């Protein structure tokens, strides 16, 4: 069960007062717990432009705890949420974002492609090509192919090296079981946060 600070944060985020909602987002960035990260991701998908911008600025402070959720949002959110996630990941500099950023750098939406490409360049500059190559070489073959166009635009030399790497994508039975368990835990957390935030929280007076 969520503790008192988390419950208070969620209730504050449900307010129609944009200032209270922004305060809840700031609090979530400070806590950086799984529940807090889920709220930050929710804010990055909000219809309010000003709340999303505040969430982008705040989410970077959540650190490494937020990276896996941001990567998933980058790959599956609406266009403005994907764009917001890319901007946060640019600030994180985390190598775990390389594959998703490379894939979205070739996104059909111009804003997403632009922000993902800029973020990819920033992350590669921080992590270095060797670390990025190790991560990319472990991707399933289909995902590697989707990532290559964006990677070629950001770092042609790294893309060339990736093409020469053997497929290392199969994690084996133990790795697949671990991934399935992690996915199950994440699904449960998403459902809990969605239930807590089920009412319409859009501030009628704020711009979309």
Backbone as CSV, one residue per row, in Angstrom:
resi,resn,N_x,N_y,N_z,CA_x,CA_y,CA_z,C_x,C_y,C_z
1,UNK,0.842,-1.205,0.000,0.000,0.000,0.000,0.874,1.250,0.000
2,UNK,0.479,2.264,-0.760,1.255,3.493,-0.849,1.275,4.206,0.498
3,UNK,2.419,4.862,0.804,2.524,5.572,2.071,1.881,6.951,1.960
4,UNK,1.839,7.672,3.086,1.128,8.948,3.151,1.634,9.984,2.153
5,UNK,2.964,10.192,2.008,3.425,11.193,1.037,2.968,10.896,-0.389
6,UNK,2.951,9.615,-0.751,2.528,9.250,-2.104,1.045,9.518,-2.291
7,UNK,0.235,9.124,-1.300,-1.202,9.362,-1.389,-1.508,10.855,-1.465
8,UNK,-0.784,11.642,-0.689,-0.974,13.092,-0.705,-0.599,13.666,-2.075
9,UNK,0.487,13.161,-2.642,0.943,13.616,-3.957,-0.093,13.296,-5.032
10,UNK,-0.646,12.087,-4.992,-1.633,11.681,-5.978,-2.893,12.534,-5.861
11,UNK,-3.356,12.770,-4.646,-4.536,13.604,-4.450,-4.302,15.023,-4.953
12,UNK,-3.090,15.532,-4.734,-2.759,16.875,-5.195,-2.754,16.925,-6.725
13,UNK,-2.283,15.870,-7.352,-2.235,15.821,-8.805,-3.636,15.759,-9.409
14,UNK,-4.594,15.241,-8.672,-5.970,15.134,-9.159,-6.712,16.473,-9.113
15,UNK,-6.114,17.482,-8.499,-6.748,18.790,-8.388,-6.917,19.435,-9.762
16,UNK,-7.897,20.327,-9.885,-8.056,21.117,-11.106,-7.227,22.402,-11.062
17,UNK,-6.586,22.637,-9.948,-5.718,23.811,-9.796,-4.350,23.470,-10.398
18,UNK,-3.951,24.167,-11.457,-2.709,23.836,-12.157,-1.497,24.012,-11.253
19,UNK,-1.532,24.976,-10.345,-0.401,25.185,-9.445,-0.222,23.982,-8.511
20,UNK,-1.338,23.434,-8.024,-1.258,22.258,-7.158,-0.750,21.053,-7.936
21,UNK,-1.183,20.925,-9.161,-0.745,19.805,-9.974,0.761,19.901,-10.267
22,UNK,1.237,21.098,-10.522,2.666,21.291,-10.736,3.454,20.979,-9.474
23,UNK,2.908,21.358,-8.325,3.571,21.052,-7.058,3.665,19.544,-6.850
24,UNK,2.616,18.823,-7.247,2.629,17.363,-7.129,3.713,16.763,-8.025
25,UNK,3.877,17.304,-9.217,4.910,16.824,-10.135,6.306,17.075,-9.561
26,UNK,6.504,18.249,-8.976,7.791,18.555,-8.345,8.081,17.595,-7.204
27,UNK,7.056,17.292,-6.421,7.203,16.363,-5.309,7.539,14.964,-5.814
28,UNK,6.918,14.570,-6.905,7.192,13.250,-7.479,8.651,13.138,-7.909
29,UNK,9.193,14.205,-8.492,10.592,14.186,-8.917,11.526,14.045,-7.727
30,UNK,11.160,14.615,-6.603,11.987,14.512,-5.400,11.935,13.107,-4.804
31,UNK,10.750,12.506,-4.799,10.590,11.176,-4.198,11.270,10.095,-5.041
32,UNK,11.056,10.140,-6.357,11.662,9.192,-7.302,11.392,7.726,-6.961
33,UNK,10.264,7.445,-6.297,9.849,6.066,-6.039,9.124,5.553,-7.281
34,UNK,8.851,4.244,-7.374,8.101,3.750,-8.532,6.758,4.450,-8.709
35,UNK,6.054,4.705,-7.592,4.764,5.398,-7.678,4.951,6.830,-8.178
36,UNK,6.007,7.485,-7.687,6.270,8.863,-8.097,6.643,8.928,-9.574
37,UNK,7.448,7.982,-10.028,7.826,7.940,-11.441,6.597,7.726,-12.314
38,UNK,5.682,6.864,-11.875,4.451,6.636,-12.627,3.649,7.926,-12.758
39,UNK,3.633,8.746,-11.718,2.919,10.020,-11.786,3.625,10.969,-12.751
40,UNK,4.960,10.986,-12.733,5.703,11.833,-13.663,5.394,11.457,-15.114
41,UNK,5.344,10.165,-15.382,5.029,9.693,-16.727,3.612,10.110,-17.115
42,UNK,2.702,10.037,-16.149,1.320,10.491,-16.389,1.302,11.979,-16.752
43,UNK,2.099,12.765,-16.047,2.138,14.208,-16.309,2.716,14.513,-17.694
44,UNK,3.667,13.704,-18.149,4.249,13.915,-19.468,3.251,13.638,-20.588
45,UNK,2.164,12.959,-20.256,1.125,12.646,-21.240,-0.089,13.558,-21.114
46,UNK,-0.030,14.525,-20.211,-1.186,15.369,-19.940,-1.501,16.285,-21.118
47,UNK,-2.785,16.646,-21.257,-3.210,17.542,-22.323,-2.706,18.969,-22.114
48,UNK,-2.401,19.328,-20.881,-1.950,20.686,-20.592,-0.484,20.863,-20.997
49,UNK,-0.244,21.792,-21.920,1.130,22.052,-22.361,2.003,22.520,-21.212
50,UNK,1.490,23.426,-20.388,2.307,23.974,-19.305,2.649,22.919,-18.263
51,UNK,1.721,21.990,-18.001,2.019,20.920,-17.054,3.071,19.974,-17.644
52,UNK,2.945,19.674,-18.935,3.942,18.816,-19.572,5.325,19.447,-19.516
53,UNK,5.407,20.748,-19.801,6.698,21.424,-19.761,7.292,21.377,-18.352
54,UNK,6.453,21.541,-17.355,6.929,21.458,-15.975,7.388,20.033,-15.662
55,UNK,6.682,19.054,-16.196,7.053,17.653,-15.970,8.383,17.328,-16.642
56,UNK,8.614,17.871,-17.832,9.895,17.651,-18.513,11.045,18.182,-17.657
57,UNK,10.871,19.398,-17.144,11.919,19.996,-16.319,12.113,19.232,-15.008
58,UNK,11.027,18.702,-14.476,11.098,18.022,-13.180,11.588,16.584,-13.300
59,UNK,11.164,15.882,-14.358,11.440,14.447,-14.462,12.925,14.142,-14.533
60,UNK,13.703,15.056,-15.109,15.143,14.817,-15.187,15.761,14.684,-13.797
61,UNK,15.145,15.297,-12.791,15.675,15.217,-11.429,15.408,13.871,-10.780
62,UNK,14.509,13.089,-11.358,14.195,11.778,-10.787,15.322,10.778,-11.014
63,UNK,16.227,11.085,-11.932,17.413,10.257,-12.118,17.146,8.933,-12.801
64,UNK,17.996,7.962,-12.496,17.965,6.677,-13.188,16.681,5.905,-12.950
65,UNK,15.998,6.158,-11.843,14.767,5.425,-11.547,13.713,5.629,-12.638
66,UNK,13.744,6.779,-13.288,12.710,7.108,-14.269,13.012,6.593,-15.666
67,UNK,14.248,6.214,-15.936,14.654,5.895,-17.310,13.842,4.763,-17.944
68,UNK,13.655,3.604,-17.301,12.883,2.537,-17.972,11.465,2.962,-18.347
69,UNK,10.800,3.705,-17.466,9.444,4.163,-17.768,9.444,5.167,-18.912
70,UNK,10.449,6.019,-18.960,10.547,7.000,-20.042,10.808,6.322,-21.383
71,UNK,11.618,5.278,-21.367,11.890,4.533,-22.599,10.608,3.898,-23.127
72,UNK,9.806,3.343,-22.220,8.538,2.741,-22.652,7.589,3.802,-23.193
73,UNK,7.542,4.965,-22.551,6.684,6.041,-23.035,7.148,6.526,-24.405
74,UNK,8.446,6.614,-24.591,9.007,7.048,-25.867,8.544,6.156,-27.005
75,UNK,8.372,4.884,-26.716,8.016,3.919,-27.756,6.509,3.741,-27.931
76,UNK,5.709,4.207,-26.949,4.294,3.886,-27.024,3.317,4.992,-26.714
77,UNK,3.780,6.190,-26.446,2.855,7.265,-26.099,2.345,8.014,-27.321
78,UNK,1.434,8.967,-27.086,1.007,9.856,-28.172,2.195,10.740,-28.546
79,UNK,2.110,11.448,-29.672,3.302,12.117,-30.186,3.897,13.111,-29.194
80,UNK,3.058,13.904,-28.522,3.623,14.924,-27.634,4.220,14.287,-26.377
81,UNK,3.711,13.121,-25.979,4.299,12.404,-24.853,5.645,11.801,-25.257
82,UNK,5.741,11.256,-26.464,7.006,10.708,-26.950,8.061,11.805,-27.050
83,UNK,7.633,12.956,-27.547,8.554,14.084,-27.657,9.052,14.519,-26.280
84,UNK,8.145,14.595,-25.316,8.519,14.985,-23.950,9.480,13.974,-23.339
85,UNK,9.200,12.687,-23.539,10.071,11.640,-23.001,11.478,11.749,-23.578
86,UNK,11.572,12.025,-24.873,12.880,12.162,-25.513,13.668,13.310,-24.889
87,UNK,13.005,14.397,-24.621,13.696,15.556,-24.040,14.214,15.257,-22.643
88,UNK,13.446,14.505,-21.861,13.917,14.124,-20.523,15.104,13.167,-20.638
89,UNK,15.013,12.221,-21.568,16.093,11.243,-21.737,17.374,11.902,-22.216
90,UNK,17.264,12.986,-22.964,18.453,13.723,-23.388,19.220,14.231,-22.172
91,UNK,18.488,14.707,-21.188,19.127,15.212,-19.974,19.698,14.095,-19.120
92,UNK,19.084,12.902,-19.197,19.544,11.787,-18.358,20.883,11.249,-18.824
93,UNK,21.107,11.232,-20.137,22.353,10.692,-20.669,22.524,9.203,-20.439
94,UNK,21.434,8.499,-20.169,21.497,7.088,-19.802,21.561,6.197,-21.040
95,UNK,22.528,5.280,-21.068,22.730,4.415,-22.233,21.544,3.509,-22.500
96,UNK,20.724,3.234,-21.485,19.567,2.372,-21.692,18.573,2.976,-22.673
97,UNK,18.673,4.260,-22.927,17.740,4.932,-23.828,18.192,4.903,-25.279
98,UNK,19.411,4.446,-25.537,19.977,4.540,-26.879,19.106,3.852,-27.919
99,UNK,18.709,2.604,-27.659,17.967,1.844,-28.662,16.644,2.508,-29.016
100,UNK,15.860,2.885,-28.002,14.559,3.510,-28.249,14.719,4.862,-28.937
101,UNK,15.721,5.635,-28.536,15.943,6.932,-29.169,16.356,6.767,-30.632
102,UNK,17.205,5.775,-30.900,17.619,5.538,-32.275,16.424,5.166,-33.141
103,UNK,15.521,4.356,-32.584,14.341,3.955,-33.342,13.417,5.137,-33.595
104,UNK,13.200,5.964,-32.558,12.265,7.076,-32.699,12.859,8.245,-33.468
105,UNK,14.170,8.244,-33.670,14.780,9.297,-34.491,14.331,9.191,-35.944
106,UNK,13.733,8.050,-36.287,13.157,7.889,-37.623,11.631,7.886,-37.562
107,UNK,11.061,8.450,-36.503,9.612,8.477,-36.306,8.931,9.291,-37.413
108,UNK,7.699,8.911,-37.723,6.947,9.625,-38.746,6.525,11.019,-38.333
109,UNK,6.481,11.286,-37.016,6.138,12.615,-36.533,7.413,13.456,-36.477
110,UNK,7.401,14.608,-37.113,8.617,15.424,-37.225,9.141,15.880,-35.869
111,UNK,8.239,16.257,-34.967,8.672,16.731,-33.653,9.324,15.606,-32.851
112,UNK,8.730,14.424,-32.913,9.297,13.278,-32.197,10.660,12.917,-32.778
113,UNK,10.747,12.854,-34.109,12.011,12.511,-34.763,13.101,13.519,-34.407
114,UNK,12.764,14.799,-34.422,13.739,15.844,-34.095,14.242,15.715,-32.669
115,UNK,13.299,15.567,-31.710,13.689,15.503,-30.307,14.425,14.209,-29.983
116,UNK,14.004,13.103,-30.625,14.688,11.836,-30.385,16.106,11.859,-30.948
117,UNK,16.277,12.456,-32.128,17.613,12.547,-32.723,18.541,13.405,-31.873
118,UNK,18.018,14.527,-31.377,18.829,15.389,-30.515,19.189,14.675,-29.218
119,UNK,18.230,13.934,-28.673,18.483,13.201,-27.441,19.490,12.080,-27.672
120,UNK,19.368,11.393,-28.807,20.309,10.319,-29.129,21.734,10.856,-29.209
121,UNK,21.907,11.983,-29.876,23.229,12.584,-29.977,23.787,12.934,-28.601
122,UNK,22.924,13.455,-27.724,23.355,13.828,-26.379,23.745,12.602,-25.555
123,UNK,22.948,11.537,-25.660,23.238,10.322,-24.889,24.502,9.648,-25.403
124,UNK,24.669,9.574,-26.729,25.869,8.957,-27.295,27.119,9.732,-26.892
125,UNK,27.016,11.049,-26.852,28.168,11.863,-26.460,28.584,11.577,-25.023
126,UNK,27.604,11.250,-24.191,27.907,10.995,-22.778,28.342,9.561,-22.526
127,UNK,27.713,8.589,-23.182,28.004,7.184,-22.891,29.181,6.645,-23.700
128,UNK,29.398,7.205,-24.888,30.468,6.711,-25.736,29.987,5.596,-26.653
129,UNK,30.628,5.438,-27.814,30.167,4.467,-28.806,30.298,3.014,-28.370
130,UNK,31.306,2.684,-27.583,31.496,1.283,-27.197,30.357,0.784,-26.317
131,UNK,29.963,1.590,-25.324,28.850,1.205,-24.454,27.550,1.132,-25.251
132,UNK,27.373,2.076,-26.158,26.158,2.082,-26.979,26.119,0.860,-27.898
133,UNK,27.256,0.504,-28.455,27.302,-0.649,-29.352,26.947,-1.934,-28.614
134,UNK,27.442,-2.083,-27.403,27.128,-3.272,-26.607,25.632,-3.393,-26.400
135,UNK,24.982,-2.287,-26.077,23.542,-2.314,-25.854,22.786,-2.604,-27.148
136,UNK,23.152,-1.945,-28.213,22.446,-2.108,-29.483,22.620,-3.509,-30.064
137,UNK,23.782,-4.094,-29.849,24.042,-5.421,-30.395,23.186,-6.489,-29.730
138,UNK,22.663,-6.195,-28.531,21.811,-7.152,-27.834,20.344,-7.050,-28.195
139,UNK,20.003,-6.132,-29.094,18.602,-5.966,-29.484,18.148,-7.097,-30.398
140,UNK,16.847,-7.422,-30.378,16.315,-8.338,-31.390,16.598,-7.787,-32.785
141,UNK,16.777,-8.684,-33.742,17.163,-8.276,-35.089,16.203,-7.248,-35.690
142,UNK,14.900,-7.431,-35.479,13.918,-6.512,-36.053,14.059,-5.117,-35.464
143,UNK,14.320,-5.039,-34.170,14.470,-3.725,-33.539,15.764,-3.056,-33.977
144,UNK,16.809,-3.847,-34.160,18.063,-3.286,-34.667,17.837,-2.630,-36.023
145,UNK,17.089,-3.307,-36.886,16.829,-2.767,-38.216,16.034,-1.469,-38.149
146,UNK,15.060,-1.421,-37.233,14.264,-0.185,-37.100,15.105,0.961,-36.557
147,UNK,16.097,0.637,-35.733,16.915,1.675,-35.106,17.997,2.209,-36.044
148,UNK,18.393,1.425,-37.029,19.543,1.802,-37.857,19.387,3.130,-38.606
149,UNK,18.226,3.439,-39.226,18.136,4.732,-39.931,18.396,5.929,-39.018
150,UNK,17.800,5.914,-37.837,18.037,7.014,-36.910,19.468,7.055,-36.417
151,UNK,20.052,5.888,-36.189,21.431,5.818,-35.725,22.393,6.292,-36.810
152,UNK,22.107,5.949,-38.051,22.968,6.383,-39.155,22.984,7.900,-39.288
153,UNK,21.842,8.524,-39.011,21.790,9.989,-39.081,22.582,10.631,-37.948
154,UNK,22.562,9.997,-36.761,23.225,10.579,-35.593,24.705,10.218,-35.519
155,UNK,25.042,8.972,-35.912,26.417,8.492,-35.788,26.672,7.417,-36.841
156,UNK,27.020,7.799,-38.068,27.207,6.821,-39.150,28.251,5.750,-38.827
157,UNK,29.324,6.130,-38.149,30.378,5.163,-37.827,29.859,4.081,-36.888
158,UNK,29.059,4.485,-35.899,28.498,3.518,-34.964,27.502,2.607,-35.674
159,UNK,26.712,3.160,-36.576,25.766,2.346,-37.336,26.497,1.300,-38.173
160,UNK,27.606,1.692,-38.763,28.398,0.755,-39.554,28.948,-0.370,-38.683
161,UNK,29.423,-0.025,-37.496,29.924,-1.052,-36.577,28.807,-2.004,-36.157
162,UNK,27.608,-1.453,-35.935,26.486,-2.287,-35.514,26.121,-3.302,-36.594
163,UNK,26.197,-2.898,-37.850,25.856,-3.803,-38.949,26.787,-5.020,-38.981
164,UNK,27.984,-4.855,-38.448,28.959,-5.943,-38.474,28.893,-6.838,-37.236
165,UNK,28.087,-6.433,-36.248,28.001,-7.195,-35.007,27.084,-8.400,-35.166
166,UNK,27.448,-9.544,-34.546,26.547,-10.706,-34.569,25.320,-10.470,-33.700
167,UNK,24.270,-11.244,-33.931,23.031,-11.145,-33.154,23.239,-11.747,-31.766
168,UNK,23.067,-10.932,-30.732,23.216,-11.410,-29.352,21.907,-11.267,-28.576
169,UNK,20.801,-11.250,-29.289,19.536,-10.825,-28.686,18.846,-11.853,-27.812
170,UNK,19.117,-13.160,-27.966,18.375,-14.168,-27.199,18.917,-14.246,-25.778
171,UNK,18.124,-13.871,-24.753,18.612,-13.873,-23.372,18.563,-15.244,-22.719
172,UNK,17.968,-16.238,-23.393,17.833,-17.557,-22.786,16.614,-17.621,-21.886
173,UNK,16.258,-18.844,-21.426,15.046,-19.025,-20.596,15.056,-18.186,-19.321
174,UNK,16.184,-18.114,-18.635,16.249,-17.358,-17.370,16.009,-15.875,-17.616
175,UNK,16.628,-15.334,-18.673,16.455,-13.916,-18.972,15.027,-13.591,-19.354
176,UNK,14.391,-14.489,-20.128,13.001,-14.249,-20.527,12.074,-14.308,-19.326
177,UNK,12.338,-15.235,-18.404,11.505,-15.335,-17.205,11.629,-14.083,-16.349
178,UNK,12.832,-13.565,-16.210,13.053,-12.342,-15.435,12.341,-11.152,-16.084
179,UNK,12.417,-11.070,-17.416,11.752,-9.971,-18.123,10.240,-10.049,-17.964
180,UNK,9.683,-11.254,-18.014,8.241,-11.430,-17.854,7.785,-11.006,-16.457
181,UNK,8.582,-11.344,-15.446,8.236,-10.972,-14.069,8.268,-9.456,-13.896
182,UNK,9.277,-8.812,-14.476,9.367,-7.352,-14.385,8.190,-6.691,-15.085
183,UNK,7.798,-7.227,-16.237,6.664,-6.673,-16.974,5.368,-6.813,-16.183
184,UNK,5.223,-7.925,-15.482,4.024,-8.153,-14.676,3.940,-7.155,-13.522
185,UNK,5.079,-6.904,-12.868,5.096,-5.923,-11.772,4.757,-4.530,-12.282
186,UNK,5.301,-4.181,-13.442,5.039,-2.862,-14.016,3.564,-2.692,-14.355
187,UNK,2.954,-3.743,-14.911,1.543,-3.675,-15.269,0.678,-3.429,-14.041
188,UNK,1.015,-4.107,-12.946,0.267,-3.901,-11.706,0.387,-2.479,-11.200
189,UNK,1.590,-1.906,-11.286,1.810,-0.536,-10.848,1.043,0.445,-11.722
190,UNK,1.039,0.219,-13.027,0.301,1.112,-13.932,-1.189,1.103,-13.624
191,UNK,-1.727,-0.074,-13.344,-3.152,-0.177,-13.036,-3.494,0.568,-11.750
192,UNK,-2.611,0.476,-10.756,-2.860,1.154,-9.481,-2.867,2.670,-9.650
193,UNK,-1.901,3.183,-10.401,-1.828,4.626,-10.628,-3.006,5.100,-11.476
194,UNK,-3.362,4.317,-12.488,-4.487,4.692,-13.348,-5.776,4.768,-12.546
195,UNK,-5.967,3.837,-11.619,-7.174,3.845,-10.790,-7.207,5.084,-9.909
196,UNK,-6.037,5.473,-9.369,-5.982,6.631,-8.484,-6.239,7.930,-9.231
197,UNK,-5.919,7.929,-10.538,-6.041,9.151,-11.322,-7.178,9.086,-12.338
198,UNK,-8.179,8.245,-12.070,-9.199,7.967,-13.072,-10.097,9.159,-13.382
199,UNK,-10.255,10.097,-12.440,-11.118,11.229,-12.730,-10.440,12.199,-13.679
200,UNK,-11.221,12.971,-14.359,-10.693,13.950,-15.294,-10.029,15.066,-14.520
201,UNK,-8.696,15.252,-14.753,-7.972,16.272,-13.994,-7.566,17.456,-14.862
202,UNK,-8.037,17.535,-16.077,-7.625,18.625,-16.949,-8.139,19.956,-16.416
203,UNK,-7.240,20.907,-16.289,-7.595,22.244,-15.822,-8.252,23.003,-16.974
204,UNK,-9.543,23.293,-16.799,-10.298,23.953,-17.872,-9.717,25.301,-18.246
205,UNK,-9.008,25.918,-17.314,-8.476,27.231,-17.603,-7.075,27.223,-18.168
206,UNK,-6.500,26.039,-18.341,-5.118,25.967,-18.818,-5.093,25.630,-20.295
207,UNK,-4.075,26.062,-20.985,-4.011,25.820,-22.415,-3.682,24.355,-22.676
208,UNK,-4.205,23.762,-23.758,-3.902,22.369,-24.095,-2.500,22.241,-24.668
